[in-house]
């Protein structure tokens, strides 16, 4: 389970406006009275198409404030939401999400709320306007989910999953998970996540990615097909079939990408697929326990895809660190067997564990393994790494290479730790530790990442929620549980 009070380092900051870091608590009763008194014109609104600047769903905020928030959403938030596409003519939050919001009061309020939270966090003068928008968003969404024709709309699912992200950012994990359950039921009503992806790729992408990160594990199964192709690198017989499947498919995709580079959105979809396929919980009492090597390959592939993708609209930092823990645990149980695969696994481990408690131990294991296989520097290591699973790009060697550089004394440098072969008879290596870098790996740095998100509070803001109708089989929560 994801922790509501974890500390998010600036280098991991990619929650953006989906997850506000702070929202002051307010009496739920006052909010409910305010909503009841002023929400009439909102709940009677008819859904339709509107002009983006002259006509839009009514709100309880002043017109000037609304127009300022609209401008912020279109020129700032849309690109923070979706750093995968910085082109204003193709960014899906501008060409797909926003037109829906103009005809959907619930999604319009949710969208304004993200811009408002961003504005209020920077101003540090309270969150009154965003609380109004939250209360109205919830009231409008309640109305939609009770009408089946409206409940299955893209705008409804976009609203639900965004509210889940916002509540998670506040630390209201139970309410956040309830929204995820609601989104899953809506997906089922639409025929499954793959059916939605055919017509609404942004909605499918948001729901599958955000729900996985909130709950800590994939919430949707992937299509069951078999990876195939001519492959000159084979994994051992002790590797699980699903891992071999993904491994083979990725090698083929990465090979094609040498001629036609992967677009950021395509890479994100590929990452989402791989993580879902490899981490989806499977309960099979007849299957034997997975080997440690197979577990290592499984987790290393997931981490490598996260590294390739970098920060997106909803941070994977918590899940990433959880996978690093599992990876390190499995890696401790393995012994050197295959120089190419072992070096590839350790390359992923070095980058992903940098800045964690595992880093020193991983470095020591990498040193022993490099010495065992006679690796004397960056180019020999990269040659083995690229032989296993590697996507050619402009920065890959700069991320993975420095951990294997020679230092000035002829030893191999692993980040801040160095060793010189043969200097200690009992171990084969010695250490010089000038400093341990506490920062995360380079892939977390992005000009599109918001860095002012630094931590979360365990309990901030009112626990407003949507009570989903019984006929949709949503989990009902009593008012005492959510207010």
TAPE-V214893 format. One record per residue. N is the residue number from 1. PHI is phi in whole degrees, -180 to 180 (999 if undefined). PSI is psi in radians with two decimals (NA if undefined). OMEGA is omega in whole degrees, -180 to 180 (none if undefined). Layout:
BEGIN
n & phi & psi & omega
N & PHI & PSI & OMEGA
N & PHI & PSI & OMEGA
END
This chain:
BEGIN
n & phi & psi & omega
1 & 999 & 2.37 & 179
2 & -70 & 2.50 & -179
3 & -86 & 2.36 & 180
4 & -78 & -0.25 & -173
5 & -117 & 0.41 & -179
6 & -72 & 2.72 & 178
7 & -95 & 2.19 & -179
8 & -97 & 2.02 & 180
9 & -71 & 2.64 & 178
10 & -54 & -0.59 & -179
11 & -69 & -0.31 & 178
12 & -99 & 0.04 & -170
13 & -69 & 1.87 & 174
14 & -147 & 0.23 & 176
15 & -69 & -0.46 & 176
16 & 55 & -2.58 & -174
17 & -81 & -0.11 & 178
18 & -64 & -0.55 & -172
19 & -127 & 1.56 & 179
20 & -64 & 2.47 & -177
21 & -80 & -0.53 & -177
22 & -142 & 2.35 & 173
23 & -146 & 2.11 & -176
24 & -68 & 2.56 & 179
25 & -70 & 2.58 & 177
26 & -143 & 2.56 & -179
27 & -59 & 2.22 & -178
28 & -62 & -0.60 & -178
29 & -63 & -0.73 & 179
30 & -62 & -0.72 & -179
31 & -66 & -0.76 & -180
32 & -62 & -0.72 & 179
33 & -64 & -0.70 & 179
34 & -65 & -0.74 & 179
35 & -64 & -0.80 & -178
36 & -61 & -0.61 & -176
37 & -79 & -0.51 & -169
38 & -121 & 0.07 & -171
39 & -95 & -0.02 & -175
40 & -54 & -0.87 & -178
41 & -66 & -0.45 & -180
42 & -74 & -0.83 & -175
43 & -74 & -0.27 & 177
44 & -93 & 0.06 & -176
45 & -69 & 2.45 & 178
46 & -95 & 2.35 & -177
47 & -73 & 2.38 & 179
48 & -174 & -3.12 & -180
49 & -89 & 2.46 & -175
50 & -137 & 2.71 & 174
51 & -74 & 2.43 & -172
52 & -66 & -0.47 & -174
53 & -113 & -0.56 & -175
54 & -96 & -0.37 & -176
55 & -147 & 2.26 & -180
56 & -160 & 2.90 & -179
57 & -56 & 2.48 & -179
58 & -68 & 2.60 & 175
59 & -134 & 3.02 & 178
60 & -92 & 0.11 & 178
61 & -95 & 2.69 & 177
62 & -59 & 2.58 & -177
63 & -56 & -0.74 & -179
64 & -63 & -0.68 & 179
65 & -67 & -0.75 & 180
66 & -61 & -0.77 & -179
67 & -66 & -0.58 & 176
68 & -66 & -0.70 & 179
69 & -68 & -0.65 & 176
70 & -60 & -0.81 & 179
71 & -60 & -0.73 & 180
72 & -64 & -0.74 & -180
73 & -64 & -0.78 & -175
74 & -73 & -0.53 & -174
75 & -106 & -0.24 & -177
76 & -131 & -1.02 & -172
77 & -63 & -0.70 & -178
78 & -57 & -0.63 & -179
79 & -84 & -0.45 & 172
80 & -73 & -0.69 & 174
81 & -58 & -0.77 & -169
82 & -132 & 1.26 & 178
83 & -69 & -0.07 & 178
84 & -70 & -0.34 & -179
85 & -143 & 1.84 & -178
86 & -96 & 0.21 & 178
87 & -91 & 2.12 & -176
88 & -66 & -0.36 & -179
89 & -88 & -0.13 & -178
90 & -133 & -0.20 & 179
91 & -57 & 2.11 & -174
92 & -64 & -0.39 & 177
93 & -74 & -0.32 & 176
94 & -95 & -0.70 & -174
95 & -94 & -0.27 & -178
96 & -122 & -0.97 & -176
97 & -64 & -0.91 & -173
98 & -63 & -0.77 & 175
99 & -57 & -0.65 & 176
100 & -64 & -0.73 & -177
101 & -63 & -0.60 & -179
102 & -67 & -0.42 & 178
103 & -107 & 0.13 & -176
104 & -135 & 1.76 & -177
105 & -56 & -0.64 & -179
106 & -64 & -0.86 & -180
107 & -67 & -0.59 & 178
108 & -62 & -0.79 & 179
109 & -66 & -0.71 & 178
110 & -62 & -0.74 & -180
111 & -64 & -0.79 & 177
112 & -62 & -0.61 & -179
113 & -62 & -0.68 & 179
114 & -64 & -0.72 & 177
115 & -68 & -0.65 & -179
116 & -68 & -0.73 & 178
117 & -63 & -0.71 & 177
118 & -61 & -0.79 & -180
119 & -65 & -0.77 & -176
120 & -72 & -0.58 & 177
121 & -65 & -0.68 & 179
122 & -71 & -0.62 & -179
123 & -77 & -0.50 & -180
124 & 56 & 0.75 & 179
125 & -124 & 0.41 & 179
126 & 105 & 3.07 & -172
127 & -131 & 0.65 & -176
128 & -63 & -0.82 & -177
129 & -67 & -0.72 & 180
130 & -67 & -0.54 & 176
131 & -67 & -0.67 & 176
132 & -63 & -0.80 & 180
133 & -65 & -0.64 & 177
134 & -64 & -0.82 & -180
135 & -60 & -0.75 & -179
136 & -72 & -0.61 & 176
137 & -60 & -0.79 & -179
138 & -65 & -0.78 & -179
139 & -63 & -0.75 & 180
140 & -68 & -0.65 & 180
141 & -70 & -0.61 & 176
142 & -57 & -0.74 & -180
143 & -63 & -0.72 & -175
144 & -69 & -0.71 & -174
145 & -72 & -0.22 & 177
146 & -88 & -0.09 & 177
147 & -113 & 1.87 & -174
148 & -51 & -0.68 & -178
149 & -66 & -0.51 & 178
150 & -89 & -0.51 & -175
151 & -64 & -0.56 & -175
152 & -94 & 0.11 & 179
153 & -70 & 2.68 & 176
154 & -58 & -0.72 & -179
155 & -60 & -0.63 & 179
156 & -67 & -0.82 & 180
157 & -65 & -0.66 & 176
158 & -61 & -0.71 & 180
159 & -66 & -0.79 & -177
160 & -63 & -0.82 & -176
161 & -71 & -0.52 & 176
162 & -71 & -0.71 & 175
163 & -62 & -0.65 & 177
164 & -61 & -0.74 & 180
165 & -66 & -0.73 & -180
166 & -64 & -0.80 & -180
167 & -65 & -0.64 & 177
168 & -63 & -0.71 & 178
169 & -63 & -0.52 & 178
170 & -80 & -0.24 & -176
171 & 97 & 0.05 & 179
172 & -86 & 1.26 & -171
173 & -67 & -0.63 & -180
174 & -64 & -0.78 & 178
175 & -66 & -0.70 & 179
176 & -60 & -0.79 & -180
177 & -68 & -0.54 & 176
178 & -65 & -0.69 & 176
179 & -64 & -0.68 & 177
180 & -62 & -0.76 & 177
181 & -59 & -0.71 & 178
182 & -63 & -0.76 & 179
183 & -63 & -0.68 & 179
184 & -64 & -0.69 & 178
185 & -66 & -0.71 & 177
186 & -63 & -0.69 & 178
187 & -62 & -0.74 & 179
188 & -62 & -0.70 & 179
189 & -64 & -0.48 & -180
190 & -87 & -0.04 & 178
191 & 101 & 0.19 & 177
192 & 105 & 2.84 & -175
193 & -66 & -0.59 & 180
194 & -70 & -0.56 & 176
195 & -66 & -0.73 & 178
196 & -65 & -0.67 & -177
197 & -62 & -0.51 & -179
198 & -66 & -0.59 & -177
199 & -110 & -0.45 & -175
200 & -138 & 1.27 & -176
201 & -60 & -0.61 & -180
202 & -66 & -0.77 & 179
203 & -63 & -0.80 & 179
204 & -62 & -0.71 & -180
205 & -64 & -0.82 & -179
206 & -64 & -0.85 & -175
207 & -64 & -0.82 & -177
208 & -68 & -0.73 & -177
209 & -71 & -0.90 & -176
210 & -67 & -0.72 & -180
211 & -64 & -0.62 & 178
212 & -66 & -0.76 & -177
213 & -73 & -0.55 & 178
214 & -71 & -0.75 & -176
215 & -87 & -0.32 & 180
216 & 89 & 0.07 & 177
217 & -158 & 2.74 & -180
218 & -58 & 2.49 & 180
219 & -108 & -0.07 & -178
220 & -136 & 2.43 & 177
221 & -76 & 2.69 & 176
222 & -96 & 2.84 & 178
223 & -64 & 2.46 & -175
224 & -94 & 1.58 & 175
225 & -128 & 3.06 & -172
226 & -115 & 2.20 & 174
227 & -70 & 2.41 & -178
228 & -147 & 2.93 & 178
229 & 141 & 2.92 & 177
230 & -75 & 2.14 & -175
231 & -134 & 2.22 & -179
232 & -98 & 0.15 & 175
233 & -131 & 2.01 & -177
234 & -109 & 2.40 & 174
235 & -78 & 2.85 & -179
236 & -72 & 2.98 & -179
237 & -70 & -0.26 & -178
238 & -91 & 0.22 & 178
239 & -95 & 2.32 & -178
240 & -59 & 2.61 & -176
241 & -63 & -0.70 & -179
242 & -67 & -0.56 & 177
243 & -69 & -0.79 & 177
244 & -60 & -0.70 & 179
245 & -58 & -0.91 & -179
246 & -66 & -0.72 & -180
247 & -58 & -0.82 & -179
248 & -65 & -0.76 & 180
249 & -63 & -0.77 & -179
250 & -64 & -0.72 & 179
251 & -60 & -0.70 & 179
252 & -68 & -0.73 & 178
253 & -63 & -0.78 & -179
254 & -67 & -0.56 & 177
255 & -66 & -0.77 & 178
256 & -65 & -0.55 & -178
257 & -68 & -0.25 & 175
258 & -66 & -0.47 & -179
259 & -101 & -0.66 & 178
260 & -127 & 1.72 & -176
261 & -57 & 2.57 & 178
262 & -74 & 2.24 & 173
263 & -69 & 2.66 & -179
264 & -54 & -0.74 & -180
265 & -65 & -0.67 & 178
266 & -66 & -0.71 & 178
267 & -64 & -0.67 & 178
268 & -65 & -0.76 & 177
269 & -61 & -0.71 & 179
270 & -64 & -0.74 & 177
271 & -61 & -0.79 & -180
272 & -60 & -0.74 & 179
273 & -63 & -0.85 & -177
274 & -61 & -0.80 & -179
275 & -64 & -0.74 & 178
276 & -64 & -0.76 & -178
277 & -65 & -0.72 & -173
278 & -88 & -0.38 & -178
279 & -109 & -0.06 & -179
280 & -63 & 2.23 & -177
281 & -67 & 2.26 & 179
282 & -123 & 2.16 & 178
283 & -108 & 1.80 & -180
284 & -134 & 1.81 & -176
285 & -67 & -0.34 & -176
286 & -86 & -0.29 & -176
287 & -82 & 2.59 & 179
288 & -83 & 2.75 & 180
289 & -59 & 2.53 & -179
290 & -72 & 2.46 & 178
291 & -68 & 2.76 & 180
292 & -65 & -0.66 & 179
293 & -64 & -0.74 & 179
294 & -63 & -0.74 & 177
295 & -62 & -0.71 & 179
296 & -60 & -0.81 & -180
297 & -64 & -0.72 & 179
298 & -57 & -0.94 & -176
299 & -70 & -0.60 & 180
300 & -66 & -0.69 & 177
301 & -62 & -0.79 & 179
302 & -59 & -0.84 & -179
303 & -64 & -0.68 & 179
304 & -63 & -0.69 & 178
305 & -66 & -0.69 & 176
306 & -61 & -0.74 & 180
307 & -64 & -0.77 & 179
308 & -62 & -0.74 & -176
309 & -72 & -0.73 & -177
310 & 76 & -2.93 & -177
311 & -67 & 2.51 & 175
312 & -130 & -2.80 & -174
313 & -71 & -0.22 & 178
314 & -144 & 2.09 & -169
315 & -63 & 2.38 & 175
316 & -99 & 0.28 & -172
317 & -59 & -0.77 & -177
318 & -66 & -0.86 & 179
319 & -64 & -0.69 & 178
320 & -56 & -0.84 & -179
321 & -67 & -0.59 & 176
322 & -65 & -0.72 & 179
323 & -68 & -0.64 & 176
324 & -59 & -0.74 & 178
325 & -60 & -0.80 & -180
326 & -66 & -0.72 & 180
327 & -60 & -0.82 & -179
328 & -63 & -0.69 & 180
329 & -62 & -0.75 & 179
330 & -71 & -0.65 & -178
331 & -65 & -0.54 & 179
332 & -64 & -0.43 & -175
333 & -92 & -0.02 & -177
334 & -103 & 2.68 & 176
335 & -119 & 2.69 & -180
336 & -57 & 2.23 & 180
337 & -134 & -0.75 & -177
338 & -129 & 2.04 & -172
339 & -62 & -0.66 & -180
340 & -68 & -0.91 & -178
341 & -66 & -0.73 & -179
342 & -62 & -0.75 & -180
343 & -68 & -0.66 & 177
344 & -63 & -0.79 & 179
345 & -60 & -0.76 & -178
346 & -71 & -0.54 & 176
347 & -63 & -0.76 & 177
348 & -64 & -0.72 & -178
349 & -64 & -0.71 & -179
350 & -63 & -0.81 & -178
351 & -69 & -0.80 & -174
352 & -74 & -0.48 & -177
353 & -92 & -0.11 & -180
354 & -57 & 2.18 & -178
355 & 91 & 0.06 & 179
356 & -114 & 3.03 & 179
357 & -69 & -0.29 & -179
358 & -83 & -0.26 & -167
359 & -62 & -0.77 & -178
360 & -62 & -0.78 & 180
361 & -65 & -0.75 & 179
362 & -62 & -0.71 & 179
363 & -61 & -0.76 & 179
364 & -62 & -0.74 & 180
365 & -66 & -0.68 & 178
366 & -64 & -0.67 & 178
367 & -63 & -0.81 & -180
368 & -63 & -0.73 & -178
369 & -68 & -0.74 & 178
370 & -61 & -0.74 & 179
371 & -65 & -0.69 & -179
372 & -62 & -0.71 & -177
373 & -96 & 0.09 & 176
374 & 71 & 0.52 & 178
375 & -81 & 2.21 & -173
376 & -115 & 0.14 & 179
377 & 171 & -3.09 & -174
378 & -56 & -0.84 & -172
379 & -69 & -0.63 & 177
380 & -67 & -0.68 & 179
381 & -68 & -0.83 & -179
382 & -63 & -0.61 & 178
383 & -61 & -0.70 & 178
384 & -73 & -0.74 & -179
385 & -60 & -0.81 & -177
386 & -71 & -0.30 & 179
387 & -75 & -0.37 & -174
388 & -94 & -1.29 & -179
389 & -147 & 2.02 & -171
390 & -154 & 2.29 & 173
391 & -104 & 2.07 & 179
392 & -67 & 2.20 & 175
393 & -153 & -3.11 & -172
394 & -80 & -0.22 & -173
395 & -126 & -0.10 & -174
396 & -57 & -0.81 & -179
397 & -68 & -0.53 & 178
398 & -70 & -0.49 & 179
399 & -80 & -0.82 & -173
400 & -91 & -0.45 & -174
401 & -67 & -0.80 & -173
402 & -58 & -0.40 & 180
403 & -68 & -0.23 & -175
404 & -120 & 0.30 & -177
405 & -75 & 2.64 & 170
406 & -73 & 2.48 & 171
407 & -95 & -3.10 & -173
408 & -69 & -0.30 & -179
409 & -97 & 0.07 & 178
410 & 93 & 0.15 & 177
411 & -94 & 3.03 & 177
412 & -96 & 2.28 & -177
413 & -98 & 2.22 & 176
414 & -114 & 1.56 & -177
415 & 60 & -2.20 & -179
416 & -83 & -0.11 & -179
417 & -104 & 2.48 & -180
418 & -129 & 2.68 & 172
419 & -142 & 2.65 & 176
420 & -121 & 2.03 & -176
421 & -56 & 2.36 & 173
422 & 84 & 0.08 & -177
423 & -81 & -0.27 & 176
424 & -128 & 2.11 & -175
425 & -65 & -0.58 & -174
426 & -81 & -0.40 & -177
427 & -122 & -0.45 & -177
428 & 89 & -0.04 & 179
429 & -158 & 2.77 & 175
430 & -133 & 2.89 & -174
431 & -117 & 2.49 & 167
432 & -127 & 2.00 & -174
433 & -115 & 1.54 & 179
434 & -70 & -0.67 & 179
435 & -171 & 2.62 & 175
436 & -104 & 2.07 & -179
437 & -73 & 2.14 & -178
438 & -88 & -0.07 & -176
439 & -86 & 2.76 & 179
440 & -75 & 3.03 & -180
441 & -66 & 2.86 & -173
442 & -62 & -0.50 & -173
443 & -64 & -0.29 & 179
444 & -77 & -0.31 & -178
445 & -81 & 2.30 & 180
446 & -152 & 2.37 & 178
447 & -64 & -0.27 & -179
448 & -94 & -0.09 & -177
449 & -82 & 2.39 & 177
450 & -84 & 2.26 & -174
451 & -106 & -0.04 & -178
452 & -84 & -0.12 & 177
453 & -83 & 1.91 & -173
454 & -116 & -0.49 & -180
455 & -161 & 2.99 & 179
456 & -122 & 2.69 & 174
457 & -104 & 2.56 & -177
458 & -71 & -0.41 & -178
459 & -152 & 1.70 & -180
460 & -132 & 2.27 & 174
461 & 83 & 2.84 & -180
462 & -71 & 2.55 & 179
463 & -88 & 1.22 & 175
464 & -73 & 2.59 & -178
465 & -152 & 2.94 & 175
466 & -104 & 2.22 & 175
467 & -92 & 1.83 & -175
468 & -76 & 2.52 & -175
469 & -65 & 2.65 & -177
470 & -63 & -0.62 & -175
471 & -69 & -0.20 & 175
472 & -93 & -0.05 & 177
473 & 63 & 0.59 & 173
474 & -80 & 2.71 & 174
475 & -70 & 2.15 & 178
476 & -86 & 2.51 & 178
477 & -124 & 2.35 & 177
478 & -70 & 2.70 & -178
479 & -60 & -0.57 & -180
480 & -68 & -0.32 & -179
481 & -88 & -0.37 & -172
482 & -119 & -0.16 & -179
483 & -113 & NA & none
END
